[in-house]
C-alpha cells in the first residue's frame, strides 16, 4: 500500500485533515493542483465554535511567518472600507484604530478613496509605486500615526519587510483585509508547510483522474502513476475550487459519482447559482461511501453561501480526521 490515507484537495480542509492524520502516525499523501479557494480568501479566520486543539494548530502553523500570532476578537477594515470580524491576528492586522489609508499607484488591491468614503473616518492618500526604501519615505510624509496599506509581501518576506517598512517610515502599518491577493496565498502556504512538517507527502501540481476500489490514478503532466490507499478523503472544495463540477444544469462529484445535493435549473444565475454553490456531497458523519470520506466545503451545507467560513471548513476537517483514524 502506497499510503494509509489519500487526501484529494490541498486547501484549508485538505491540509487540516492531512496534518492531523500525519500527527497521529498515519502515512498520508495529499494531492493538490490549481488554486484552492483558501488561497483566494482574505486569509483571516473567525472562530464560530470552540476547539482548543484547532486554535493551537492555526497558531503553530502561522507563528514563524508572523501569521496568527495573537488571539483576540477584532473588527478590521477591508479594502472596500467595510469591517471584517476575525479571531486571530497576524502582526499587522489590527486596523481598528487607523485614521489614514494609503493606496499605491498601479496597485489595484486597495483604493483609499473608496475606503474613506465608506468608513467616513479614514483620510485617503496616494503614493507612487517604488521600492521599499522609497515607499517608506512616502509613508513618512503622511501625518497620521497608523496607516492602512494594501498587501505587499509574500509569506517569505511578510514579517521582515513589514517590520523594515515600519521602522523606516516611523508609522504603524496595517494591511487591509483583502481577498484574491497575498493574504490568502500566505494562509494556504503556511497550511501546506504545516502538513509537510507533520510528515504528509504533498504531491503538488497533480490531480486524480480515476479511482478504483483501493487505488487512484494520479496525473502530473503527461505522466500517470497508480497509488493504493486504505482510505480516500475528498477535500477538493466546492464549485469554486473544482471539487464539484457542473454537468449541464446539474452539480455532481466527478470522480466517484457520489450523491450530491441535487441542483437542477434551466439557468444558473442569482438564486440558482447560490443554490448550486451551496450543494455538496451528502456525507453522513463524514463518510460518503465505503472507504471514502469527505470534509470541508465539498460537503453539503458547508459552503460559503451558507455563511461557512475558513474556521468552519477547518473544524469540519479536524473532526472528520478523528473518524477516519478510528475507522482504520
N, C-alpha and C positions, 0 to 999 in steps of 0.2 A: 504494500500500500504506500502510495507516494505521500499522503498526508492523512491525518485524522479528520481534519475539517477543511473543506474548501469554501472560502468566502468569496462571493462574486459581488464586487462593488467596493470601491475604495473611498467612499465619502465618510461622513461622521459615524453613521451606523456600522459600516463595514470595519472601520478602524477600531471602534469601540469593542465590537464583537471579537475581532482578532486579538486585540490587546488582552482582554480578559481571559480568553481561552488559552492563549500562549502563556500567560502568567500562571494558569492552572496546570501547566506542564504538557499541554497538548501540542501536537505537530500541526501548525496552521499555515495554509497558503492563501494569500489574498491576491485575487486577480482584479486589476483595475485598468481602465482605459478612458480616454477622453477627459472631460472636465466635470467633476461631480457638482451637484447643487451646493454642497458645502463651500466649495471654492468660489461660488458666485454669490454667496451670502455676505452679510455685513460683518461676519466674524465675531459677533457679540452674543452672549448667552444669557438668557433669563431663566432662572430656576422656577419651575412651576410645581414641582413635587419633590420633597426632600429625599436625598440619598447621599449620605456622607462619603461613601466609597467612590461614587462617581465624581463628587466635588473634588476629592483628593486626586483622582486620575487627571482631571482637567488642569488642576494646579500644577501637577508634576509634568504634564505634557508641555505646558507653555512656559514654565518659570524661567528656564535658561535662556529663552528668547526675549524675555521681557513681557510675555503674554500671561494674562490671568494671574497676576502676582498678588492680587488683593480681592477679598470677597466683601462686597458692600453693594447695597441696592442704590443705584444711581439712575437718573434720567439725563442722558447726554444728547447733544444736538446732532441731528443728521445733516447730510449735505444739502437737504432741502429746507432746513430750518425747523423741522418738527422735532419732537422729543422721542427718545427711544429708551425703554427701560432695560437695564441689564444688571446681572448679579455678580459678575466677575469683572474686575478692572485690570487692564493692561497698564503699563507705565504712563501712557499718555492719552487715556480715555476720558477722564472726568472733566467734561467741558461745561459743567453746570454753572460755574462762576465766571465764565468767559464773557467779555464785553466787546471783543473785536473778532472779525473774521477776515482772513487774508486768502484771496484766490491767486493762482499763478497763471499768468497769460499762457494760453495754449493747453492748460490742464483742464479737462472737461469734468473732472470728478467733483468740483466744488465751485459754485457760483456764490460769492459772498453777498452780492446784491440781492439775490433771491432769499438767502438765509436771513438777511437783515430785514427784509420786508415781512417775512413770515413771523419772525420772533418779535420784532419791534424793540429789541434790546441790544442788538449787535451793530457795531459800526463797521461798514464794509471797506476793505482796502484791496488794491490790486498790486502785485509785484511782478517784475519780469522773471521769465524762466532763466535760471542761471545755475551755476554750480553751488555747492553747499556754502562756501565762504561768502559768495555774493548774495545768496539768499538770506544768510544770517545778517548781513549788513542792511538789507532791505527791511527785514523784520525789526531791526533795531530802531528804525525810524518811526515805527508805529508806537504811539504813546501808551496804549493800554498794556497792562502787565501780563494778561493771559490772552492768547490768540488761538483761534481755531484755524487749522490749515488742512489741506487735502492730504490723503495718504501719499507718502513719497518713497517709502523704502520697503524692500522685500524682507523676508524673515531673517536673512543673514546680516542685514545692515540696520534693521529697525532700531534696536536698543542703542547701539553705539552712535549711529548717525543722528538720531533724535537728541541724544544727550549732548553731542557736539553742537548741534544747531541751537539748543537752548543756551549752552554756555557762551557761545559766540554772540548770540543776539541779546542775551540778558533778559529774555522773555520766557514765560511759562507757555509751552506749546501743547496743544491738544488736537488730536485728529477728529475730524468729522466722522460720524457713523456713515459708512459708505459701502453699499453693495456693489457687486460687479467690479471689484477693484482689488487692491492689495490685501486688505484685512482678511477677506475670505480665503485668499490664497495662503496667507500666513497660517490661519487656523488649520486648513487642510494639511499643510506641510508638517506642522507640529504633531498632528494626529498620526500621520503616516510614519514619522520618525519614532513616535512612541510605540507604535505597533512593531516596528522593526527592532527597537531596543528590547522589547519583550520576547523576541525570538520569532516573530512572524516572517515568513518568506513573502516578500511583496513582489509580485510579478507585474510591473508597470508597463503600460503600453500594450497590453494584451487583452484579449476578450475570449469568452467562452462561446464557441459556435455550435456545440452539440453536446447533449448529455444522454448517457445511458444509465443503466441501473446503479452502478457504483463507479462510474468514470466520466470524465469530461474531456472534450477536445478543446484545447487552448491554442489560439492562433496569435502569432506575432509576425506581422508582415505576411510573407508567403510561406512561413514555416508553421507547422502544427505539431503539437505534442499531446499525448494522452496522459491524463493524471487520474489515478484512482484515489478514492477517499472513503472515509467512514460515514461522514455526514456532509451535506451540502447546505450552505446558508446563502439565501438570496438577499442581498442588501444593495441592490442596484438603483434604489431611488424610484421616483415616480416617472411620469412622462417627461419631466424637465431634464432629468439626467439619464434617461434611457433604460430604466428597469422595466418599464411597461411600454407598449407600442400601440399606435393607432392602426387598426386593421379595418379599412373602410370607415364606418362610423361606430366601430366597436373598440373598446380598450381591452387588450389582452396581455398575458405574460408570455413572452416569445419562446422561451427555452423548453418549458415542460407543459405549457398549456394549462397551468394550474388555475383553478377557478378564481376569476377576478370579478369584483362587483361590476355588474353589467351597466354600461352606459351606451345607449343607442339613441342617436338623434340624426335628423337629416342635415343638421349643420352644427358645428362645434363653435359656437360663439357665446359670449356673455355667460348666461346661466348654464348653458350646456357645456361650455368649456370648463367652467368652475366645477361642475359635476364630474367631468372627465378627469380633471386633475385631482379630485378627491377620491377617485376609485383606487382599488388596490387588491392585493391578494387576500382572500378570505382565510386567514390563518387562525387556528384555534390553539391558543396558548403558544403561539409562535410556530407551531407545526403545520406545514402546508400540505405535506404528503409524506409517504413513507421515506424516512431518512432525509427529508427536505424541510428546512426551516426558513423563516422569513423574518426580517427585522427592519426597522426604520420606516421611511415614507413609502416603501413599496407595499406595506401592509395597509389594508383598508382602514380608513379613519385616522391615519397618521400623517396626512399631507398638509401642506401649509394653508390651503384654502379653509381648512378646519381649525386654523389657529394653532397648529402644532409646529413649534419651533425647534431649534437645534437641541435644546435640553430634552424635549420630549422624544425626539428621534434617538438620542444617545441613551436615554434612560430605557427606552424600549429595547435597544440592543443589549444594554448591560444586563437587564433582567432575562432576556432571551438566551444570553450566553450561559447562564446557570442551568437552564433547562436543556440546552444542547449538551453541556458537560455531563449532566446527570443521565442523559439518555445513552451516552457512550460508555 
